Amino acid sequence: MRTLWTALIVVFAGCDTAAAAGGDHTCTNAPSIVYPKGLPTGAACTKNADCAYGGCAMSALQLSGHVTATEGVCTKNCACGSAASQCSTDDSDANNLHYSCIKAVGATTSECAVKCTTLDDCTKVNPRFNTCTESSDLFGTGVKVCTIQ
């Protein structure tokens, strides 16, 4: 029974990781949609089941340390395969919604973040976002993304 339980954990882990050069993680399985009617990445959430990819993070990079026990943000790991493609698969020209992969400088965790040109781009996805800022200082990408400051 223990062997079966271990096998199930490995199968349903979602993203198998192995350390790569520089401490980065690479994944053999790309993130997949768990809840087809779930909220998009970046949306406000209270539980994992709220989010399309099944991840409601109370301490997401996009929250910049503004952690609460009840309000999170829907996240999607972008360390699997090509980071750019992991985020851009959810881009929606019709909704003017585009994503970029962000990673804290010196860290191994990453997530897709909403790209923006104005604060309005952010608040339409998540009213908690209060800034559209160039991410180079925080994440090293040089792309403007929605965050809480």
Buried (B, 14 or more C-beta within 10 A) or exposed (E): EEEEEEEEEEEEEBBEBEEEEEEBBBBEEBBEBBBEEBBBBBBBBEEBEBBBBBBBBBBBBBBBEBEEEEBBBBBBBBBBBEBEEBBBBBBEEEEEBBBBBBBBEEEBBBBBBBBBEEBEBBBBBBEBBBBBBEBEEBBEBEBBBBBBE
